[in-house]
Amino acid sequence: MPVAVRIRKTIGNFCLDVDFESRASRIGILGASGCGKSMTLKSIAGIETPDSGEICINGKTVFSSAEKWNMKPQRRSIGYLFQNYALFPTMTVAENIGAGLKGNKEERKRRIQEMLASFQLMGLENRFPAQLSGGQQQRVALARIMAYEPEMILLDEPFSALDLFLKDRLQQELEEMLEDYKGTVIMVSHDRDEIYQFSEELVVMEQGRTIICGRTKDIFENPGKREAARLTGCKNFSRLKRIDGHRAAALDWGIALRLERKIPEDIVYAGFRAHEFVPVWGERRENCLKLSIAQIADFPFEKHFYIWPEGEKMQEMEKICWFVQKGNWKMLKERGMPDYLQLPEEKVMLLK
């Protein structure tokens, strides 16, 4: 189902300026807290009204400032799963699922029974939300949405308040429940792993603005912009001073980079992920950083090494992160710490 969102909305000093289009069935919106992700979802749902722009869903315009058209939320055929699931506390599971359903009594009852069976809620129909686990509450909230077969589902940070174990389990459950859903699902999150696992296409937002959109895997591989790289998990950044088409000085790392691919003139940063360094023993190779450890942090499945940049002012610069997963600890123990860390060219991100 094609989705096109081009809207602006100003609230106080905050300006939302969103522009993206997608034909994917699973879309992620990634951004830091307060960047406007939830406001974007609420605008799509019709809960918030943009100042200008348009929103089109499956060829249907649901909002257009130019045409002075703003379709009512209940006519947009959109299901909205809130962070806290927004279940009615004084209603039973069955009553929550049936809230808003149209049709006669028998039709509503039949649809509720279908949803109870589909979402593994049989036997819980007379319980109240407070008597349910987090996973059960999520299933009830999703069953209530699916009961009236919306064209689109919006998920607003559905796992943000959960601990890691429960979050992982509920994420798997949610994906299983949505397997047979043919409509579009848009999920907003500040969690890069959550978004990567869920979405086919990705919209990255910063301070109310869309900074990049496209295939999720492509954006993680080549974010294009510094903020997009940071939000997708990159830890190491350096200002880049271009020397010529294939050489540049990484000012914050104290090294020179030589690349086979051409370095565009508008590139101002280099980025490098903490897991991608290649340890080098012996002589220095091209695109290497001398290993000078400032600090080590041990975790159950990873060691984090914080490395001094090269150069006279290294202690004034931000340390470089090298993360080593447990499977490689044995190699370091047997061979000792490397002399250098190499930055393979294909892993160096050139950023604006």
GUZADO-954061 format. One record per residue (C-alpha): residue number from 1; y, z, x. Coordinates in steps of 0.02 Angstrom, whole numbers, plus 50000, padded with zeros to 5 digits. Example, Ala and Ser with C-alpha at 12.3 -4.5 7.8 and 13.67 -1.06 7.14 Angstrom:
@resi:1 | v:49775 | w:50390 | u:50615
@resi:2 | v:49947 | w:50357 | u:50684
% end
This chain:
@resi:1 | v:50000 | w:50000 | u:50000
@resi:2 | v:50165 | w:49947 | u:50082
@resi:3 | v:50296 | w:50083 | u:50100
@resi:4 | v:50478 | w:50053 | u:50149
@resi:5 | v:50601 | w:50196 | u:50170
@resi:6 | v:50782 | w:50165 | u:50222
@resi:7 | v:50890 | w:50313 | u:50172
@resi:8 | v:51037 | w:50419 | u:50225
@resi:9 | v:51082 | w:50593 | u:50165
@resi:10 | v:51211 | w:50717 | u:50231
@resi:11 | v:51197 | w:50904 | u:50202
@resi:12 | v:51334 | w:51002 | u:50292
@resi:13 | v:51327 | w:50952 | u:50475
@resi:14 | v:51152 | w:50878 | u:50459
@resi:15 | v:51130 | w:50691 | u:50432
@resi:16 | v:50963 | w:50617 | u:50383
@resi:17 | v:50949 | w:50435 | u:50435
@resi:18 | v:50771 | w:50371 | u:50409
@resi:19 | v:50714 | w:50191 | u:50426
@resi:20 | v:50530 | w:50141 | u:50429
@resi:21 | v:50408 | w:50022 | u:50347
@resi:22 | v:50218 | w:50031 | u:50348
@resi:23 | v:50065 | w:49953 | u:50267
@resi:24 | v:49946 | w:50087 | u:50333
@resi:25 | v:49849 | w:50200 | u:50216
@resi:26 | v:49872 | w:50353 | u:50328
@resi:27 | v:50048 | w:50380 | u:50396
@resi:28 | v:50106 | w:50526 | u:50503
@resi:29 | v:50284 | w:50588 | u:50527
@resi:30 | v:50303 | w:50688 | u:50688
@resi:31 | v:50453 | w:50790 | u:50739
@resi:32 | v:50515 | w:50962 | u:50788
@resi:33 | v:50553 | w:51093 | u:50656
@resi:34 | v:50717 | w:51057 | u:50568
@resi:35 | v:50721 | w:50870 | u:50610
@resi:36 | v:50715 | w:50815 | u:50427
@resi:37 | v:50529 | w:50782 | u:50401
@resi:38 | v:50513 | w:50882 | u:50240
@resi:39 | v:50678 | w:50813 | u:50173
@resi:40 | v:50608 | w:50639 | u:50199
@resi:41 | v:50453 | w:50682 | u:50098
@resi:42 | v:50557 | w:50761 | u:49960
@resi:43 | v:50666 | w:50605 | u:49952
@resi:44 | v:50511 | w:50496 | u:49934
@resi:45 | v:50445 | w:50611 | u:49797
@resi:46 | v:50613 | w:50614 | u:49706
@resi:47 | v:50642 | w:50799 | u:49731
@resi:48 | v:50793 | w:50759 | u:49842
@resi:49 | v:50914 | w:50616 | u:49807
@resi:50 | v:50977 | w:50518 | u:49958
@resi:51 | v:51162 | w:50473 | u:49970
@resi:52 | v:51120 | w:50291 | u:50005
@resi:53 | v:50979 | w:50171 | u:50044
@resi:54 | v:50818 | w:50125 | u:49958
@resi:55 | v:50636 | w:50178 | u:49942
@resi:56 | v:50501 | w:50054 | u:49893
@resi:57 | v:50318 | w:50096 | u:49861
@resi:58 | v:50190 | w:49959 | u:49835
@resi:59 | v:50326 | w:49834 | u:49790
@resi:60 | v:50405 | w:49955 | u:49666
@resi:61 | v:50582 | w:50017 | u:49699
@resi:62 | v:50590 | w:50203 | u:49659
@resi:63 | v:50765 | w:50229 | u:49730
@resi:64 | v:50909 | w:50109 | u:49765
@resi:65 | v:51089 | w:50163 | u:49787
@resi:66 | v:51146 | w:49981 | u:49778
@resi:67 | v:51063 | w:49958 | u:49609
@resi:68 | v:51108 | w:50136 | u:49554
@resi:69 | v:50923 | w:50167 | u:49519
@resi:70 | v:50832 | w:50332 | u:49544
@resi:71 | v:50661 | w:50343 | u:49463
@resi:72 | v:50616 | w:50516 | u:49398
@resi:73 | v:50487 | w:50611 | u:49504
@resi:74 | v:50358 | w:50617 | u:49364
@resi:75 | v:50360 | w:50426 | u:49350
@resi:76 | v:50336 | w:50392 | u:49536
@resi:77 | v:50147 | w:50428 | u:49534
@resi:78 | v:50160 | w:50537 | u:49690
@resi:79 | v:50062 | w:50696 | u:49725
@resi:80 | v:50147 | w:50824 | u:49837
@resi:81 | v:50046 | w:50956 | u:49930
@resi:82 | v:50166 | w:51093 | u:49983
@resi:83 | v:50143 | w:51206 | u:50135
@resi:84 | v:50096 | w:51356 | u:50027
@resi:85 | v:50001 | w:51245 | u:49901
@resi:86 | v:50121 | w:51303 | u:49760
@resi:87 | v:49981 | w:51360 | u:49644
@resi:88 | v:50032 | w:51453 | u:49486
@resi:89 | v:49981 | w:51634 | u:49523
@resi:90 | v:49952 | w:51683 | u:49340
@resi:91 | v:49843 | w:51531 | u:49303
@resi:92 | v:49657 | w:51516 | u:49338
@resi:93 | v:49586 | w:51378 | u:49448
@resi:94 | v:49545 | w:51273 | u:49296
@resi:95 | v:49718 | w:51298 | u:49222
@resi:96 | v:49801 | w:51253 | u:49386
@resi:97 | v:49701 | w:51091 | u:49398
@resi:98 | v:49743 | w:51048 | u:49217
@resi:99 | v:49929 | w:51084 | u:49233
@resi:100 | v:50023 | w:50925 | u:49190
@resi:101 | v:49870 | w:50826 | u:49135
@resi:102 | v:49898 | w:50713 | u:48985
@resi:103 | v:49776 | w:50669 | u:48847
@resi:104 | v:49689 | w:50770 | u:48711
@resi:105 | v:49599 | w:50934 | u:48740
@resi:106 | v:49429 | w:50854 | u:48767
@resi:107 | v:49496 | w:50725 | u:48890
@resi:108 | v:49586 | w:50859 | u:48991
@resi:109 | v:49431 | w:50970 | u:48993
@resi:110 | v:49322 | w:50826 | u:49053
@resi:111 | v:49444 | w:50783 | u:49192
@resi:112 | v:49454 | w:50965 | u:49249
@resi:113 | v:49263 | w:50973 | u:49258
@resi:114 | v:49260 | w:50814 | u:49362
@resi:115 | v:49385 | w:50889 | u:49484
@resi:116 | v:49292 | w:51055 | u:49495
@resi:117 | v:49134 | w:50961 | u:49542
@resi:118 | v:49219 | w:50839 | u:49662
@resi:119 | v:49308 | w:50977 | u:49759
@resi:120 | v:49163 | w:51100 | u:49763
@resi:121 | v:49250 | w:51226 | u:49650
@resi:122 | v:49113 | w:51254 | u:49521
@resi:123 | v:49095 | w:51439 | u:49485
@resi:124 | v:49276 | w:51473 | u:49536
@resi:125 | v:49360 | w:51401 | u:49381
@resi:126 | v:49406 | w:51572 | u:49307
@resi:127 | v:49474 | w:51647 | u:49469
@resi:128 | v:49659 | w:51665 | u:49508
@resi:129 | v:49738 | w:51598 | u:49669
@resi:130 | v:49749 | w:51772 | u:49746
@resi:131 | v:49560 | w:51786 | u:49733
@resi:132 | v:49531 | w:51627 | u:49835
@resi:133 | v:49518 | w:51592 | u:50021
@resi:134 | v:49643 | w:51477 | u:50107
@resi:135 | v:49519 | w:51334 | u:50103
@resi:136 | v:49483 | w:51360 | u:49918
@resi:137 | v:49669 | w:51363 | u:49879
@resi:138 | v:49692 | w:51200 | u:49971
@resi:139 | v:49550 | w:51120 | u:49873
@resi:140 | v:49625 | w:51179 | u:49708
@resi:141 | v:49797 | w:51110 | u:49755
@resi:142 | v:49721 | w:50942 | u:49805
@resi:143 | v:49612 | w:50938 | u:49649
@resi:144 | v:49768 | w:50965 | u:49542
@resi:145 | v:49851 | w:50817 | u:49629
@resi:146 | v:49699 | w:50702 | u:49617
@resi:147 | v:49670 | w:50744 | u:49434
@resi:148 | v:49806 | w:50623 | u:49380
@resi:149 | v:49762 | w:50490 | u:49511
@resi:150 | v:49928 | w:50466 | u:49602
@resi:151 | v:49967 | w:50308 | u:49701
@resi:152 | v:50026 | w:50412 | u:49849
@resi:153 | v:49997 | w:50588 | u:49918
@resi:154 | v:50124 | w:50681 | u:50024
@resi:155 | v:50063 | w:50822 | u:50137
@resi:156 | v:50199 | w:50940 | u:50198
@resi:157 | v:50135 | w:51032 | u:50354
@resi:158 | v:49975 | w:51082 | u:50260
@resi:159 | v:49902 | w:51182 | u:50406
@resi:160 | v:50058 | w:51261 | u:50483
@resi:161 | v:50023 | w:51440 | u:50428
@resi:162 | v:49839 | w:51443 | u:50479
@resi:163 | v:49751 | w:51511 | u:50633
@resi:164 | v:49669 | w:51384 | u:50750
@resi:165 | v:49491 | w:51404 | u:50686
@resi:166 | v:49537 | w:51394 | u:50501
@resi:167 | v:49658 | w:51252 | u:50535
@resi:168 | v:49524 | w:51146 | u:50619
@resi:169 | v:49399 | w:51177 | u:50479
@resi:170 | v:49523 | w:51142 | u:50339
@resi:171 | v:49583 | w:50984 | u:50425
@resi:172 | v:49404 | w:50919 | u:50427
@resi:173 | v:49382 | w:50968 | u:50244
@resi:174 | v:49544 | w:50881 | u:50195
@resi:175 | v:49492 | w:50720 | u:50281
@resi:176 | v:49324 | w:50725 | u:50193
@resi:177 | v:49408 | w:50753 | u:50024
@resi:178 | v:49525 | w:50605 | u:50054
@resi:179 | v:49388 | w:50486 | u:50115
@resi:180 | v:49370 | w:50400 | u:49946
@resi:181 | v:49556 | w:50400 | u:49906
@resi:182 | v:49622 | w:50221 | u:49909
@resi:183 | v:49808 | w:50261 | u:49901
@resi:184 | v:49931 | w:50300 | u:50041
@resi:185 | v:49940 | w:50473 | u:50118
@resi:186 | v:50093 | w:50528 | u:50218
@resi:187 | v:50080 | w:50689 | u:50318
@resi:188 | v:50222 | w:50774 | u:50410
@resi:189 | v:50188 | w:50891 | u:50555
@resi:190 | v:50258 | w:50956 | u:50719
@resi:191 | v:50080 | w:50963 | u:50789
@resi:192 | v:50040 | w:50808 | u:50894
@resi:193 | v:49850 | w:50835 | u:50891
@resi:194 | v:49850 | w:50851 | u:50702
@resi:195 | v:49952 | w:50691 | u:50683
@resi:196 | v:49849 | w:50593 | u:50810
@resi:197 | v:49686 | w:50636 | u:50723
@resi:198 | v:49753 | w:50598 | u:50549
@resi:199 | v:49867 | w:50447 | u:50555
@resi:200 | v:49847 | w:50260 | u:50583
@resi:201 | v:50033 | w:50234 | u:50599
@resi:202 | v:50165 | w:50355 | u:50657
@resi:203 | v:50350 | w:50387 | u:50629
@resi:204 | v:50434 | w:50496 | u:50760
@resi:205 | v:50594 | w:50587 | u:50710
@resi:206 | v:50728 | w:50676 | u:50810
@resi:207 | v:50874 | w:50771 | u:50732
@resi:208 | v:50865 | w:50677 | u:50569
@resi:209 | v:50840 | w:50504 | u:50642
@resi:210 | v:50691 | w:50387 | u:50659
@resi:211 | v:50673 | w:50353 | u:50846
@resi:212 | v:50512 | w:50252 | u:50847
@resi:213 | v:50376 | w:50195 | u:50727
@resi:214 | v:50215 | w:50096 | u:50747
@resi:215 | v:50028 | w:50116 | u:50777
@resi:216 | v:49991 | w:50297 | u:50822
@resi:217 | v:49883 | w:50258 | u:50974
@resi:218 | v:50013 | w:50135 | u:51041
@resi:219 | v:50152 | w:50263 | u:51028
@resi:220 | v:50050 | w:50397 | u:51117
@resi:221 | v:50010 | w:50271 | u:51255
@resi:222 | v:50187 | w:50203 | u:51269
@resi:223 | v:50315 | w:50312 | u:51179
@resi:224 | v:50463 | w:50210 | u:51242
@resi:225 | v:50588 | w:50353 | u:51227
@resi:226 | v:50596 | w:50522 | u:51313
@resi:227 | v:50598 | w:50624 | u:51152
@resi:228 | v:50450 | w:50528 | u:51080
@resi:229 | v:50354 | w:50559 | u:51241
@resi:230 | v:50395 | w:50745 | u:51234
@resi:231 | v:50339 | w:50760 | u:51053
@resi:232 | v:50175 | w:50672 | u:51094
@resi:233 | v:50138 | w:50801 | u:51228
@resi:234 | v:50212 | w:50736 | u:51391
@resi:235 | v:50263 | w:50881 | u:51506
@resi:236 | v:50336 | w:50793 | u:51658
@resi:237 | v:50499 | w:50695 | u:51658
@resi:238 | v:50614 | w:50632 | u:51793
@resi:239 | v:50778 | w:50540 | u:51793
@resi:240 | v:50747 | w:50367 | u:51863
@resi:241 | v:50864 | w:50273 | u:51980
@resi:242 | v:50814 | w:50090 | u:51984
@resi:243 | v:50814 | w:50016 | u:52160
@resi:244 | v:50753 | w:49842 | u:52111
@resi:245 | v:50633 | w:49761 | u:51988
@resi:246 | v:50481 | w:49854 | u:52055
@resi:247 | v:50548 | w:50011 | u:52141
@resi:248 | v:50637 | w:50165 | u:52077
@resi:249 | v:50681 | w:50339 | u:52138
@resi:250 | v:50611 | w:50479 | u:52030
@resi:251 | v:50757 | w:50597 | u:52061
@resi:252 | v:50681 | w:50754 | u:51985
@resi:253 | v:50514 | w:50733 | u:52073
@resi:254 | v:50587 | w:50688 | u:52243
@resi:255 | v:50478 | w:50534 | u:52265
@resi:256 | v:50494 | w:50345 | u:52256
@resi:257 | v:50389 | w:50246 | u:52134
@resi:258 | v:50330 | w:50069 | u:52168
@resi:259 | v:50259 | w:49976 | u:52019
@resi:260 | v:50176 | w:49806 | u:51999
@resi:261 | v:50254 | w:49787 | u:51827
@resi:262 | v:50439 | w:49753 | u:51814
@resi:263 | v:50554 | w:49902 | u:51785
@resi:264 | v:50680 | w:49853 | u:51650
@resi:265 | v:50863 | w:49886 | u:51687
@resi:266 | v:50888 | w:49999 | u:51535
@resi:267 | v:50752 | w:50123 | u:51589
@resi:268 | v:50825 | w:50293 | u:51633
@resi:269 | v:50673 | w:50410 | u:51637
@resi:270 | v:50495 | w:50415 | u:51698
@resi:271 | v:50365 | w:50519 | u:51608
@resi:272 | v:50193 | w:50575 | u:51663
@resi:273 | v:50063 | w:50676 | u:51568
@resi:274 | v:49998 | w:50834 | u:51650
@resi:275 | v:49814 | w:50782 | u:51636
@resi:276 | v:49834 | w:50611 | u:51715
@resi:277 | v:49862 | w:50654 | u:51900
@resi:278 | v:49729 | w:50594 | u:52022
@resi:279 | v:49696 | w:50717 | u:52165
@resi:280 | v:49704 | w:50640 | u:52340
@resi:281 | v:49630 | w:50717 | u:52498
@resi:282 | v:49687 | w:50653 | u:52668
@resi:283 | v:49821 | w:50522 | u:52695
@resi:284 | v:49961 | w:50493 | u:52572
@resi:285 | v:49944 | w:50344 | u:52457
@resi:286 | v:50072 | w:50249 | u:52355
@resi:287 | v:50154 | w:50344 | u:52211
@resi:288 | v:50098 | w:50513 | u:52274
@resi:289 | v:50174 | w:50686 | u:52261
@resi:290 | v:50141 | w:50813 | u:52397
@resi:291 | v:50047 | w:50962 | u:52326
@resi:292 | v:50150 | w:51120 | u:52344
@resi:293 | v:50094 | w:51250 | u:52217
@resi:294 | v:50226 | w:51365 | u:52145
@resi:295 | v:50119 | w:51451 | u:52013
@resi:296 | v:49946 | w:51448 | u:51932
@resi:297 | v:49900 | w:51496 | u:51754
@resi:298 | v:49716 | w:51519 | u:51708
@resi:299 | v:49652 | w:51481 | u:51534
@resi:300 | v:49472 | w:51482 | u:51469
@resi:301 | v:49453 | w:51292 | u:51475
@resi:302 | v:49598 | w:51236 | u:51584
@resi:303 | v:49695 | w:51283 | u:51739
@resi:304 | v:49882 | w:51247 | u:51741
@resi:305 | v:49959 | w:51215 | u:51912
@resi:306 | v:50148 | w:51213 | u:51925
@resi:307 | v:50201 | w:51106 | u:52073
@resi:308 | v:50363 | w:51104 | u:52171
@resi:309 | v:50450 | w:50934 | u:52173
@resi:310 | v:50482 | w:50860 | u:52345
@resi:311 | v:50652 | w:50868 | u:52431
@resi:312 | v:50775 | w:50996 | u:52495
@resi:313 | v:50830 | w:51057 | u:52323
@resi:314 | v:50654 | w:51071 | u:52253
@resi:315 | v:50674 | w:51252 | u:52198
@resi:316 | v:50824 | w:51205 | u:52091
@resi:317 | v:50722 | w:51073 | u:51996
@resi:318 | v:50598 | w:51093 | u:51854
@resi:319 | v:50420 | w:51119 | u:51912
@resi:320 | v:50292 | w:50982 | u:51885
@resi:321 | v:50140 | w:51022 | u:51776
@resi:322 | v:49963 | w:50976 | u:51828
@resi:323 | v:49829 | w:51027 | u:51703
@resi:324 | v:49648 | w:51028 | u:51762
@resi:325 | v:49510 | w:51039 | u:51633
@resi:326 | v:49357 | w:51148 | u:51660
@resi:327 | v:49243 | w:51002 | u:51701
@resi:328 | v:49343 | w:50969 | u:51861
@resi:329 | v:49351 | w:51148 | u:51925
@resi:330 | v:49189 | w:51127 | u:52024
@resi:331 | v:49261 | w:50978 | u:52120
@resi:332 | v:49414 | w:51081 | u:52172
@resi:333 | v:49304 | w:51226 | u:52223
@resi:334 | v:49193 | w:51115 | u:52330
@resi:335 | v:49328 | w:51008 | u:52410
@resi:336 | v:49474 | w:51129 | u:52409
@resi:337 | v:49647 | w:51090 | u:52343
@resi:338 | v:49703 | w:50909 | u:52370
@resi:339 | v:49844 | w:50861 | u:52486
@resi:340 | v:49929 | w:50749 | u:52359
@resi:341 | v:49931 | w:50706 | u:52175
@resi:342 | v:49938 | w:50521 | u:52137
@resi:343 | v:50024 | w:50446 | u:51985
@resi:344 | v:49920 | w:50292 | u:51935
@resi:345 | v:50039 | w:50153 | u:51884
@resi:346 | v:49960 | w:50125 | u:51713
@resi:347 | v:49993 | w:50308 | u:51669
@resi:348 | v:50177 | w:50307 | u:51719
@resi:349 | v:50285 | w:50297 | u:51563
@resi:350 | v:50452 | w:50206 | u:51578
@resi:351 | v:50571 | w:50281 | u:51452
@resi:352 | v:50743 | w:50258 | u:51378
% end
